[in-house]
């Protein structure tokens, strides 16, 4: 996922976070499965999105 790689290159994700999120999204076969990502990974992904100026949607975990 190119966006994850950009987040990693901007130091918005640690190597472990990048690997965990990439592994989760690669094994998830549907958007619904991606939405089941563990909350600690969602928080990191949401923060990176905000720092990049992306709009964070409502489907996120708290």
N, C-alpha and C positions, 0 to 999 in steps of 0.2 A: 504494500500500500504506500504510494508515493507520499501522501500527506504525513503518515507516521514517520517516514524517513526524514522529511523536512523538519518535523517537530523534534526529532532526535538530533539532527544536525544543528538546530538552533539551541540545543541544550535544554529543551522544554521537557524532555523525557530522559530518564536514566537508561543505561543499556538494559537493565533488567526490566524496566517498565516497557520499553520498546519491544523487547522479546516476548514478554507476556501478552501484551496487547496484540502483537502480530500473530502469535500462536492462536490466541482466542479467535481472532477474526478469520484466520485461515481454516480452522476446524468448524466454525459455525457455517452451516449451509444456508441459512435463511436470515433475513433481517431480525426476525423474532429471536433467533438464537443469539445473535450479536447483542441484542438488548438484554440478554441474561448475563452479560459480562459482570464479574464480581464488582461490587461497589467501590472498592479501593482503586481498581483500574479505571472505572468510569470517572471518578473524581480527578485523577491525573489527566485523563483525556479531555475532560471538560475544561480544566484549568489551561491546558496547552491550547485548546481551541479559543478560549477567551483571550489569551495572550497573543494569539495570531490574528485576532479580530474576527473570528468566526462566530456566528450566532449559534448559541447552544439551545437546542430544542427542548420540548417538554418531556420527551420520552426517557430522560436520563434518570439514573438511580441517585438517590440522595445519600 
